[in-house]
Amino acid sequence: MVSASGWAAFSAVEEAGVSVGGLMDESTTPLEFPCRYPIKAMVRSSAEARAAVLSVVARHAPFDEADAVRVRPSRNGRFESLTVTVEATSRAHLEQIYAELRALDPVVMML
């Protein structure tokens, strides 16, 4: 629930001409494209899960697996954190990658 002071803050922001519906768009993102961007996914630990994530990312942004991929296992080994650093060309480019990764069954969480 938003308090009265919270609604007042939203109103003040909107009156200043800033959209609060889409908090970030291409013109307001702090990133300058193209840029190197780390795609991060937490997956259930398996070679198939790693391959699926890397395949999706590679379809959108080629990368050198030796330099751009970092895998960190969880404490108990059931999960892995995958970080793939890519050359992102736009916010829409990143959103496409993240949308496909979220649709994968082994992906538990995206950062």
Stockholm file with secondary structure:
# STOCKHOLM 1.0

chainA/1-111         MVSASGWAAFSAVEEAGVSVGGLMDESTTPLEFPCRYPIKAMVRSSAEARAAVLSVVARHAPFDEADAVRVRPSRNGRFESLTVTVEATSRAHLEQIYAELRALDPVVMML
#=GR chainA/1-111 SS CCCHHHHHHHHHHHHTTCCSSSSCCTTTCSCCSSEEEEEEEEEESSHHHHHHHHHHHHHHSCCCHHHHEEEEECTTSSEEEEEEEEEECCHHHHHHHHHHHHTSTTEEEEC
#=GC SS_cons         CCCHHHHHHHHHHHHTTCCSSSSCCTTTCSCCSSEEEEEEEEEESSHHHHHHHHHHHHHHSCCCHHHHEEEEECTTSSEEEEEEEEEECCHHHHHHHHHHHHTSTTEEEEC
//
